[in-house]
Amino acid sequence: MSTEEKLRQMTDEALRELTYEEYGQTLYLEAHTARNLLELKRLLGSPTLEGAARVAIERQVLAMSGKLPTTENRPLVSLGQGEYRRNIMAEDC
């Protein structure tokens, strides 16, 4: 049985005991938070819960500091010349 299956079958009380240890810190996760982390792990395709937590924390720090990468707004291709120029954007595809 995989770790993911074990987590799905755990009771709320058992999930409350779930801990994450690294760098001398222990985080006690509530059942709801543990389930959210498990769902995030699935959505990210992360092999571990720790990886999913790391990605979520890094993205949040970048978002809060205003350094989150923005989406590309340049055209995929620009065809023609002068007033006859046609820019093909990602939304056009």
Chimera marker file (.cmm) of the C-alpha trace (Angstrom):
<marker_set name="trace">
<marker id="1" x="0.000" y="0.000" z="0.000" r="1" g="1" b="0" radius="0.5"/>
<marker id="2" x="1.428" y="3.395" z="-0.999" r="1" g="1" b="0" radius="0.5"/>
<marker id="3" x="1.887" y="6.302" z="1.395" r="1" g="1" b="0" radius="0.5"/>
<marker id="4" x="-0.875" y="8.168" z="-0.429" r="1" g="1" b="0" radius="0.5"/>
<marker id="5" x="-3.342" y="5.314" z="0.144" r="1" g="1" b="0" radius="0.5"/>
<marker id="6" x="-2.337" y="5.082" z="3.808" r="1" g="1" b="0" radius="0.5"/>
<marker id="7" x="-2.959" y="8.816" z="4.270" r="1" g="1" b="0" radius="0.5"/>
<marker id="8" x="-6.388" y="8.583" z="2.648" r="1" g="1" b="0" radius="0.5"/>
<marker id="9" x="-7.379" y="5.795" z="5.064" r="1" g="1" b="0" radius="0.5"/>
<marker id="10" x="-6.079" y="7.507" z="8.212" r="1" g="1" b="0" radius="0.5"/>
<marker id="11" x="-8.555" y="8.962" z="10.696" r="1" g="1" b="0" radius="0.5"/>
<marker id="12" x="-8.529" y="12.641" z="11.598" r="1" g="1" b="0" radius="0.5"/>
<marker id="13" x="-6.889" y="11.807" z="14.921" r="1" g="1" b="0" radius="0.5"/>
<marker id="14" x="-4.116" y="9.834" z="13.209" r="1" g="1" b="0" radius="0.5"/>
<marker id="15" x="-3.583" y="12.630" z="10.677" r="1" g="1" b="0" radius="0.5"/>
<marker id="16" x="-3.204" y="15.140" z="13.512" r="1" g="1" b="0" radius="0.5"/>
<marker id="17" x="-0.162" y="13.171" z="14.623" r="1" g="1" b="0" radius="0.5"/>
<marker id="18" x="1.447" y="13.498" z="11.184" r="1" g="1" b="0" radius="0.5"/>
<marker id="19" x="4.635" y="15.513" z="11.470" r="1" g="1" b="0" radius="0.5"/>
<marker id="20" x="7.143" y="16.953" z="9.070" r="1" g="1" b="0" radius="0.5"/>
<marker id="21" x="10.715" y="17.181" z="10.358" r="1" g="1" b="0" radius="0.5"/>
<marker id="22" x="13.604" y="19.004" z="8.726" r="1" g="1" b="0" radius="0.5"/>
<marker id="23" x="16.260" y="21.451" z="9.922" r="1" g="1" b="0" radius="0.5"/>
<marker id="24" x="15.340" y="20.759" z="13.514" r="1" g="1" b="0" radius="0.5"/>
<marker id="25" x="11.750" y="21.937" z="13.050" r="1" g="1" b="0" radius="0.5"/>
<marker id="26" x="8.594" y="19.902" z="13.422" r="1" g="1" b="0" radius="0.5"/>
<marker id="27" x="5.323" y="21.030" z="11.942" r="1" g="1" b="0" radius="0.5"/>
<marker id="28" x="2.128" y="19.542" z="13.296" r="1" g="1" b="0" radius="0.5"/>
<marker id="29" x="-0.437" y="19.451" z="10.533" r="1" g="1" b="0" radius="0.5"/>
<marker id="30" x="-4.165" y="19.504" z="11.099" r="1" g="1" b="0" radius="0.5"/>
<marker id="31" x="-6.107" y="16.834" z="9.238" r="1" g="1" b="0" radius="0.5"/>
<marker id="32" x="-7.480" y="19.354" z="6.730" r="1" g="1" b="0" radius="0.5"/>
<marker id="33" x="-3.999" y="20.757" z="6.041" r="1" g="1" b="0" radius="0.5"/>
<marker id="34" x="-2.536" y="17.265" z="5.587" r="1" g="1" b="0" radius="0.5"/>
<marker id="35" x="-5.262" y="16.434" z="3.058" r="1" g="1" b="0" radius="0.5"/>
<marker id="36" x="-4.622" y="19.714" z="1.209" r="1" g="1" b="0" radius="0.5"/>
<marker id="37" x="-0.912" y="18.915" z="1.089" r="1" g="1" b="0" radius="0.5"/>
<marker id="38" x="-1.703" y="15.475" z="-0.273" r="1" g="1" b="0" radius="0.5"/>
<marker id="39" x="-3.914" y="17.014" z="-2.977" r="1" g="1" b="0" radius="0.5"/>
<marker id="40" x="-1.186" y="19.543" z="-3.804" r="1" g="1" b="0" radius="0.5"/>
<marker id="41" x="1.303" y="16.676" z="-4.102" r="1" g="1" b="0" radius="0.5"/>
<marker id="42" x="-1.006" y="14.968" z="-6.589" r="1" g="1" b="0" radius="0.5"/>
<marker id="43" x="-1.606" y="18.142" z="-8.636" r="1" g="1" b="0" radius="0.5"/>
<marker id="44" x="2.098" y="19.006" z="-8.815" r="1" g="1" b="0" radius="0.5"/>
<marker id="45" x="3.104" y="15.446" z="-9.614" r="1" g="1" b="0" radius="0.5"/>
<marker id="46" x="5.595" y="15.623" z="-6.763" r="1" g="1" b="0" radius="0.5"/>
<marker id="47" x="7.079" y="12.314" z="-5.634" r="1" g="1" b="0" radius="0.5"/>
<marker id="48" x="7.082" y="13.396" z="-1.966" r="1" g="1" b="0" radius="0.5"/>
<marker id="49" x="4.982" y="15.472" z="0.419" r="1" g="1" b="0" radius="0.5"/>
<marker id="50" x="8.114" y="17.386" z="1.366" r="1" g="1" b="0" radius="0.5"/>
<marker id="51" x="8.637" y="18.372" z="-2.265" r="1" g="1" b="0" radius="0.5"/>
<marker id="52" x="5.057" y="19.593" z="-2.572" r="1" g="1" b="0" radius="0.5"/>
<marker id="53" x="5.399" y="21.642" z="0.631" r="1" g="1" b="0" radius="0.5"/>
<marker id="54" x="8.695" y="23.126" z="-0.556" r="1" g="1" b="0" radius="0.5"/>
<marker id="55" x="7.208" y="24.183" z="-3.919" r="1" g="1" b="0" radius="0.5"/>
<marker id="56" x="4.138" y="25.706" z="-2.235" r="1" g="1" b="0" radius="0.5"/>
<marker id="57" x="6.282" y="27.653" z="0.236" r="1" g="1" b="0" radius="0.5"/>
<marker id="58" x="8.708" y="28.875" z="-2.448" r="1" g="1" b="0" radius="0.5"/>
<marker id="59" x="5.859" y="30.058" z="-4.703" r="1" g="1" b="0" radius="0.5"/>
<marker id="60" x="4.149" y="31.845" z="-1.831" r="1" g="1" b="0" radius="0.5"/>
<marker id="61" x="7.364" y="33.617" z="-0.817" r="1" g="1" b="0" radius="0.5"/>
<marker id="62" x="7.948" y="34.711" z="-4.427" r="1" g="1" b="0" radius="0.5"/>
<marker id="63" x="4.343" y="35.925" z="-4.736" r="1" g="1" b="0" radius="0.5"/>
<marker id="64" x="4.544" y="37.896" z="-1.498" r="1" g="1" b="0" radius="0.5"/>
<marker id="65" x="7.876" y="39.461" z="-2.457" r="1" g="1" b="0" radius="0.5"/>
<marker id="66" x="6.573" y="40.408" z="-5.916" r="1" g="1" b="0" radius="0.5"/>
<marker id="67" x="9.147" y="38.244" z="-7.684" r="1" g="1" b="0" radius="0.5"/>
<marker id="68" x="6.734" y="35.640" z="-9.048" r="1" g="1" b="0" radius="0.5"/>
<marker id="69" x="7.450" y="35.110" z="-12.751" r="1" g="1" b="0" radius="0.5"/>
<marker id="70" x="4.771" y="36.592" z="-14.950" r="1" g="1" b="0" radius="0.5"/>
<marker id="71" x="3.339" y="34.970" z="-18.028" r="1" g="1" b="0" radius="0.5"/>
<marker id="72" x="4.990" y="35.718" z="-21.335" r="1" g="1" b="0" radius="0.5"/>
<marker id="73" x="3.293" y="38.513" z="-23.265" r="1" g="1" b="0" radius="0.5"/>
<marker id="74" x="5.428" y="38.520" z="-26.416" r="1" g="1" b="0" radius="0.5"/>
<marker id="75" x="3.907" y="37.154" z="-29.629" r="1" g="1" b="0" radius="0.5"/>
<marker id="76" x="4.740" y="33.596" z="-30.621" r="1" g="1" b="0" radius="0.5"/>
<marker id="77" x="5.467" y="34.790" z="-34.157" r="1" g="1" b="0" radius="0.5"/>
<marker id="78" x="5.265" y="38.091" z="-35.989" r="1" g="1" b="0" radius="0.5"/>
<marker id="79" x="4.494" y="37.910" z="-39.712" r="1" g="1" b="0" radius="0.5"/>
<marker id="80" x="4.593" y="40.636" z="-42.347" r="1" g="1" b="0" radius="0.5"/>
<marker id="81" x="6.045" y="44.130" z="-42.415" r="1" g="1" b="0" radius="0.5"/>
<marker id="82" x="4.963" y="47.586" z="-41.339" r="1" g="1" b="0" radius="0.5"/>
<marker id="83" x="1.211" y="48.116" z="-41.212" r="1" g="1" b="0" radius="0.5"/>
<marker id="84" x="0.686" y="44.607" z="-42.619" r="1" g="1" b="0" radius="0.5"/>
<marker id="85" x="2.343" y="42.994" z="-39.602" r="1" g="1" b="0" radius="0.5"/>
<marker id="86" x="0.331" y="40.249" z="-37.860" r="1" g="1" b="0" radius="0.5"/>
<marker id="87" x="1.339" y="39.082" z="-34.367" r="1" g="1" b="0" radius="0.5"/>
<marker id="88" x="0.240" y="35.565" z="-33.424" r="1" g="1" b="0" radius="0.5"/>
<marker id="89" x="-0.287" y="35.330" z="-29.669" r="1" g="1" b="0" radius="0.5"/>
<marker id="90" x="-0.652" y="32.199" z="-27.525" r="1" g="1" b="0" radius="0.5"/>
<marker id="91" x="-4.347" y="33.024" z="-27.022" r="1" g="1" b="0" radius="0.5"/>
<marker id="92" x="-4.855" y="32.771" z="-30.811" r="1" g="1" b="0" radius="0.5"/>
<marker id="93" x="-3.844" y="29.105" z="-30.886" r="1" g="1" b="0" radius="0.5"/>
<link id1="1" id2="2" r="1" g="1" b="0" radius="0.2"/>
<link id1="2" id2="3" r="1" g="1" b="0" radius="0.2"/>
<link id1="3" id2="4" r="1" g="1" b="0" radius="0.2"/>
<link id1="4" id2="5" r="1" g="1" b="0" radius="0.2"/>
<link id1="5" id2="6" r="1" g="1" b="0" radius="0.2"/>
<link id1="6" id2="7" r="1" g="1" b="0" radius="0.2"/>
<link id1="7" id2="8" r="1" g="1" b="0" radius="0.2"/>
<link id1="8" id2="9" r="1" g="1" b="0" radius="0.2"/>
<link id1="9" id2="10" r="1" g="1" b="0" radius="0.2"/>
<link id1="10" id2="11" r="1" g="1" b="0" radius="0.2"/>
<link id1="11" id2="12" r="1" g="1" b="0" radius="0.2"/>
<link id1="12" id2="13" r="1" g="1" b="0" radius="0.2"/>
<link id1="13" id2="14" r="1" g="1" b="0" radius="0.2"/>
<link id1="14" id2="15" r="1" g="1" b="0" radius="0.2"/>
<link id1="15" id2="16" r="1" g="1" b="0" radius="0.2"/>
<link id1="16" id2="17" r="1" g="1" b="0" radius="0.2"/>
<link id1="17" id2="18" r="1" g="1" b="0" radius="0.2"/>
<link id1="18" id2="19" r="1" g="1" b="0" radius="0.2"/>
<link id1="19" id2="20" r="1" g="1" b="0" radius="0.2"/>
<link id1="20" id2="21" r="1" g="1" b="0" radius="0.2"/>
<link id1="21" id2="22" r="1" g="1" b="0" radius="0.2"/>
<link id1="22" id2="23" r="1" g="1" b="0" radius="0.2"/>
<link id1="23" id2="24" r="1" g="1" b="0" radius="0.2"/>
<link id1="24" id2="25" r="1" g="1" b="0" radius="0.2"/>
<link id1="25" id2="26" r="1" g="1" b="0" radius="0.2"/>
<link id1="26" id2="27" r="1" g="1" b="0" radius="0.2"/>
<link id1="27" id2="28" r="1" g="1" b="0" radius="0.2"/>
<link id1="28" id2="29" r="1" g="1" b="0" radius="0.2"/>
<link id1="29" id2="30" r="1" g="1" b="0" radius="0.2"/>
<link id1="30" id2="31" r="1" g="1" b="0" radius="0.2"/>
<link id1="31" id2="32" r="1" g="1" b="0" radius="0.2"/>
<link id1="32" id2="33" r="1" g="1" b="0" radius="0.2"/>
<link id1="33" id2="34" r="1" g="1" b="0" radius="0.2"/>
<link id1="34" id2="35" r="1" g="1" b="0" radius="0.2"/>
<link id1="35" id2="36" r="1" g="1" b="0" radius="0.2"/>
<link id1="36" id2="37" r="1" g="1" b="0" radius="0.2"/>
<link id1="37" id2="38" r="1" g="1" b="0" radius="0.2"/>
<link id1="38" id2="39" r="1" g="1" b="0" radius="0.2"/>
<link id1="39" id2="40" r="1" g="1" b="0" radius="0.2"/>
<link id1="40" id2="41" r="1" g="1" b="0" radius="0.2"/>
<link id1="41" id2="42" r="1" g="1" b="0" radius="0.2"/>
<link id1="42" id2="43" r="1" g="1" b="0" radius="0.2"/>
<link id1="43" id2="44" r="1" g="1" b="0" radius="0.2"/>
<link id1="44" id2="45" r="1" g="1" b="0" radius="0.2"/>
<link id1="45" id2="46" r="1" g="1" b="0" radius="0.2"/>
<link id1="46" id2="47" r="1" g="1" b="0" radius="0.2"/>
<link id1="47" id2="48" r="1" g="1" b="0" radius="0.2"/>
<link id1="48" id2="49" r="1" g="1" b="0" radius="0.2"/>
<link id1="49" id2="50" r="1" g="1" b="0" radius="0.2"/>
<link id1="50" id2="51" r="1" g="1" b="0" radius="0.2"/>
<link id1="51" id2="52" r="1" g="1" b="0" radius="0.2"/>
<link id1="52" id2="53" r="1" g="1" b="0" radius="0.2"/>
<link id1="53" id2="54" r="1" g="1" b="0" radius="0.2"/>
<link id1="54" id2="55" r="1" g="1" b="0" radius="0.2"/>
<link id1="55" id2="56" r="1" g="1" b="0" radius="0.2"/>
<link id1="56" id2="57" r="1" g="1" b="0" radius="0.2"/>
<link id1="57" id2="58" r="1" g="1" b="0" radius="0.2"/>
<link id1="58" id2="59" r="1" g="1" b="0" radius="0.2"/>
<link id1="59" id2="60" r="1" g="1" b="0" radius="0.2"/>
<link id1="60" id2="61" r="1" g="1" b="0" radius="0.2"/>
<link id1="61" id2="62" r="1" g="1" b="0" radius="0.2"/>
<link id1="62" id2="63" r="1" g="1" b="0" radius="0.2"/>
<link id1="63" id2="64" r="1" g="1" b="0" radius="0.2"/>
<link id1="64" id2="65" r="1" g="1" b="0" radius="0.2"/>
<link id1="65" id2="66" r="1" g="1" b="0" radius="0.2"/>
<link id1="66" id2="67" r="1" g="1" b="0" radius="0.2"/>
<link id1="67" id2="68" r="1" g="1" b="0" radius="0.2"/>
<link id1="68" id2="69" r="1" g="1" b="0" radius="0.2"/>
<link id1="69" id2="70" r="1" g="1" b="0" radius="0.2"/>
<link id1="70" id2="71" r="1" g="1" b="0" radius="0.2"/>
<link id1="71" id2="72" r="1" g="1" b="0" radius="0.2"/>
<link id1="72" id2="73" r="1" g="1" b="0" radius="0.2"/>
<link id1="73" id2="74" r="1" g="1" b="0" radius="0.2"/>
<link id1="74" id2="75" r="1" g="1" b="0" radius="0.2"/>
<link id1="75" id2="76" r="1" g="1" b="0" radius="0.2"/>
<link id1="76" id2="77" r="1" g="1" b="0" radius="0.2"/>
<link id1="77" id2="78" r="1" g="1" b="0" radius="0.2"/>
<link id1="78" id2="79" r="1" g="1" b="0" radius="0.2"/>
<link id1="79" id2="80" r="1" g="1" b="0" radius="0.2"/>
<link id1="80" id2="81" r="1" g="1" b="0" radius="0.2"/>
<link id1="81" id2="82" r="1" g="1" b="0" radius="0.2"/>
<link id1="82" id2="83" r="1" g="1" b="0" radius="0.2"/>
<link id1="83" id2="84" r="1" g="1" b="0" radius="0.2"/>
<link id1="84" id2="85" r="1" g="1" b="0" radius="0.2"/>
<link id1="85" id2="86" r="1" g="1" b="0" radius="0.2"/>
<link id1="86" id2="87" r="1" g="1" b="0" radius="0.2"/>
<link id1="87" id2="88" r="1" g="1" b="0" radius="0.2"/>
<link id1="88" id2="89" r="1" g="1" b="0" radius="0.2"/>
<link id1="89" id2="90" r="1" g="1" b="0" radius="0.2"/>
<link id1="90" id2="91" r="1" g="1" b="0" radius="0.2"/>
<link id1="91" id2="92" r="1" g="1" b="0" radius="0.2"/>
<link id1="92" id2="93" r="1" g="1" b="0" radius="0.2"/>
</marker_set>
